[in-house]
């Protein structure tokens, strides 16, 4: 058995004379890359890949400014006039009598009688006890500080022949006017309380019960 195997191997390895046909001269490759060149090429590819990843990274989110707080808006019934105090212009009042600085004084809207007296500076012996310092002023109003020794009239009562002041008159004084009864005088007082006083005599037409005809009858009989 061993001899047969040896003889068969000898037959297979015996030269046949055709070995030269198998010796083919293959062409030499045109591109020959050395190990150093391969390392450099891989490094260049790595740098390009890193740069691409850096430049395509997403931008950081921009900070979002907080929204302003919501402002509640009050519902106002129809027919009710809303006065924006911040948008009102200053008022001008006249202060006369026992003061150091009589005349016209410009004050912020919504000022009180005490603010007008502070601007006019009453004399040391002036009697201001009969002046309502908390009274709200309206444009065009006049305050009189009694001179020393002069009798002080009852607060709010006009003298003979004097017009009735709409912003300080009592119900009885208003009812002394022609065409003004208890209901109309109550409406006048309610209007001046709600709106802080009359800004002009013509505002009487806003009072229920007073129209253009009645306003014409009151011309010259009322003042602020």
Secondary structure, DSSP 8 states (H G I E B T S, - for coil): -HHHHHHHHHHHHS--S-HHHH-------S----HHHHHHHHHHHHHHHHHHHHHTS--------------------TT-----GGG---EEEEEEESBSS-EEEEE-TT-BHHHHHHHH-B-TT---TTS-TT-B--TT-EEEE--TT-----TT---TT--EETTT--HHHHHTSTT--HHHHHHHHHHHHHHTS-SSGGGGGGSTT--HHHHHHHTTTEE-
